[in-house]
């Protein structure tokens, strides 16, 4: 995996989110945006897994369903979808925790409940050793 490939994926995610936001607007349930974004990314030839279970290992025990990533795109980018009035710090911590626990390096936090999608789209990184 190279950074150009990841940048291309994230640009496509952003483009798809903008298209969806322009068509549907804010205010729908997160599950609707998740379904439509999945459809839009698959249409663009990406491998997308919805509600992907990510195991958590704690105290040597593998908890199979530690959390579920809203979307996992190409196995390289976790997308966490929100449709809320305002993101708060815990939402950013949530995506960082997901990246850390999954071993995935790149994530996107997107809140569709904004006037301009660019104000609700955030890229996050996990700098694994």
N, C-alpha and C positions, 0 to 999 in steps of 0.2 A: 504494500500500500504506500502510495506516495502522497505528498501534500497536495499536489495538483489534482489528483483523483478526488480527494476529500473535498477540496475547494469546489470542484465541479458539482459534486453531490449536494453540498450545502447551498450553492447558488441555485440549483434546480429546486431544492426544498423551498428556498425563499421565493423563487418565481411562482411555484405552485401555490404557496400560501397567499401571495399577493393576488393571484388570479381568483382563488377561492374567496378571499375577503372582498374583492371587488364585486364578485357575483352574488355572494350570499350575505355579506355584511356581518356586523358583530351581533352578539346576543343569542346565538344558538348553543345547544349543549355541546360539551367537549366531544362526546361520542359522535356527533354529526360531523364535526370538523375532522375527527380521526378517520372516519369512513371515507369522506370525500378526499382527504389528503392521500390516503392509501390508494384510492382509485387513480388520482391524478399522477402519482409517482409511478405506479405500475404502468399507466399509459405511456409514461416516459421511459419505459424499459428498465426500471429499477426493481431489485428484489426488496420487497417490503414485508416485514413480519409485524403483525398487530398484536398487542398485548403479549409480547414475548416474555415468557417466564425467565427470570435470571436468578440462578441459585445464589444463596449466601452461605458462606462457610464461617461458622462461629464455633469456637472452642473445639475445633476438629470435626464438627458435625456439619454435614452438607444439608442445608434446608433448601429443598428443590425449588420451592416457589417463594424465594425471598422477597422478590418484588416483580412487577410486570412493567416493562418498558412500553409506553404507548406505541411507539414505532421504532423498529430497528431497520435502517436503510442500508442495503448492501453489506450488512454485518459490520459497518464502520461508523455509523452515526446514530445515536439515540435521539429521538425527538420526543420531547415532553410537551403535551398540548394542554393549554389552559383556556378557559373562557370566563374570566373573572374581572371584577371592577379594577383591581390593582394587584400587581405582583408585589410580594413582600420578600424580604431576605430569605425566608425559609424555602421559597420556591427555587431560588438559585442554589441553595445548599442541597436541595433534593436532587437536582440534576448532577451536581458534583458528586454526591454520594452514589448515584446510579452509575456514573462513569467509573468511579473508584472500584465499586464492587463488581462491575461487569468486566473490567479490563478494557473497555472501549475508550478510545482517546478523545473522541469528538462528540459533542452534544449540541442540541438546539432546544431552547426553551421558547415556545411561541404562545403568545396570548392573543387570541382572536377578538377579544372584547375591547378593542381600541378603535379610535377613529381612523388612524393611519397604521397599516400593518407594520411599517418600519419602526414604529414606537413599541411594538410588542414582540419583536424578533431578536433573540439574543443567542449568540454562539458562545459555547463554553468548551474548555479543554481540560483534559486530565493528563498531566505530564508524568507519565509512568517512567520509572527508572529503567 
